[in-house]
Amino acid sequence: MEEQRAVAAFVEEYELNGEPAFRILDLAAEVGEIAADATDSTDYGAKPDELDVETDEIGDALFSLLAVADALDVDAGDALDEALEKYEARITETGSAGSGS
């Protein structure tokens, strides 16, 4: 995936390498920032039509996720294809993409 290669090059150029566990913790923090934007902008969900998530927060989460994939030696494109196939199979079998019963 081109975006994963770009993140890997950026991480290498600026010597931002880290252990996968720390990358995962960073990803959780970045997703938390998206949740914080959603929480704040919707008054804790009371006003869902006012949802406002900053695009740079989405970008931060994507950067972190691609850095996790790279640190784990996982091709993000292949992982995404696998997930799409899994969801499609679930929809075909159960009518829902969710894994819950």
Summary of the structure (lengths in Angstrom):
residues: 101
radius of gyration: 16.5
end to end distance: 33.1
largest distance: 46.3
contacts: 237
relative contact order: 0.15
helix: 72%
strand: 0%
